[in-house]
Amino acid sequence: MARPLAFYPLFLLLLLLGISAAFGGWVLMTQPETFGMPPEWLSQSPFGSFFLPGLILFVFNGLFPLFAAAGLLLKPNWPWANIFNIYHDRHWGWAYSLFSGIIIIIWITVQITMVASSWLQPAYLAVGLLILIFTLWPSTMRHYQIFEK
């Protein structure tokens, strides 16, 4: 079965999010001064350093979307990957794509309340919304539907 047209921008958005967040998270964990982020930015947050936010960014907005993209591309039948899939009629890659969009929207919304604003925040909100739109696109949903045998 051919991939739906919506797969291609969805896959690219997940790659963009995953690679950029993994890089950003790594830098926050190891050298936050690279981004010119003063420690005062954390004064309104529960964090004492950039390490934990960097780790969260790296795992949930970096590795997780990359895992979702791999699931969408390859559609492997890995039973262990279904552990967080609450949509049993859809492939886990589809569900994780949906979760990735939700996670980045929540991340950016919380970030806006805690740190200084940047042009990146609305850009990544748009990425999250587009991930949701392309994941919920009817042809994408049909393509990742699981039919019971």
N, C-alpha and C positions, 0 to 999 in steps of 0.2 A: 504494500500500500504506500503510495507516494505521500511525502510529507506535505502538510498544508502550507500555504504561502505564509501564514502568520508564524510558523515555526522559525523562519530565518531571522526576522528582527528580534523575536523572543530569545533565540539562542545567542545572538550577538549582544543583546542587552544583559543577559546573565553573565556572559564572558566579560563584558565591560565592567559590570558591578563586581564580579568576583576578583578579577585581576587588580582593579584599582583599590578595592577594599583590603585585599590581602597585602598589597604593597603599603597602603596607608596604615593598616594595623601593625604591620611589622615595624615601620618607621616609628610609630607612636610608642611601641614597646621598647625599641632599642635606642632611638635618637630623636625624641620629639622636638628638639631645638632645630632640626632640619627644616621643619615646617614653620619655624618662627612662632611656636605656640608658647606663650608665657605661662608659667604655673598659675598666675592669677586667674586665668580663664576657668580654672577648676574651683574657684572660690564659691560658686553657686551650685556645686555638684557634691555628691557624696565621696568623690575620689580624691586621694591625696597626691596621686601621680597619674601620668598618662598610660601607665602599663596596663592596668585592668581594662580601661576603655579600648586600648589598642588590641588587647587579646580578644575582647568581645567582637570588635570590628573584624579582626582577622578571621575568626571562626565563623561567626554567624552571617556576616555580609561578604566575606571573602571565600572561604572554603565551601560553605553550604551552597551558594549559587553555582559554583563550579561543579559541585557534585550533582546538582539539579540539571545543569546543562548536559553533563555526561549522560545522565539518565534519559533526558529527552532525545539526545542524539543516538545513543546505542540501544535504548530500551531493553537493558539486561533484565533477566528474570532472577533477581536476587531476593529471596524471601526475607533476609535480614534487613534489607533496605526498606521494607514495609513497616518497620517498627513505629514510625511516626506518621504513617499514611492513614489518615482518617477517612479517606475516600476510597473505599475498597473496590469501587467500580472503575477506578482510574489507575493508571500506572503510577508508581511512586515518584517518578521524575516529574510528572505533571503536578502532583500534590506539592512537591518540594519547590517547584517553580512558583506556585501560588504563595507558599509560605515565604519564599524569598522576597516577593513583592511586598507582602505585608510587613516583614521584618525590617526592610529598609525604610518603609514609610514610618514605622514606629520609631526606628533609630533616629531618623532625621527630625521628626517631630519633637522627640525628647531633647535632641541636641540643640535645636533652636531655643528651647527654654533654658538651657544651661550655659551656652557659650556664645561668643560674639558671632554675628551673622556673616555669611560669606555667600558669594554667588553659587558656590557648590551645593548649598542646601536646597534651593529650589530646583537645581538641575537634577539632583539625586531623588528628590520627590517626584519629579517627572519620570525618571527612570523606573521608580517603583510603580507608579501608576501605569506606565506603558507595559511593564511586566505583567501586571494584573490584567490589563486589557487583552494582551496577546495570549495569555494563559487561558482566559475565559472566552476567547473567541470560539464560536461554535465549531468551526472546522478543527481547531486544536483540541477541543474537548472530545470530539468524535474520534480523532486519531489516537488519543491516549486512553480511550475507553477499553475496559477489559470485559470480554464476553465470557461468561462462565461456560465451561465445557460440559 
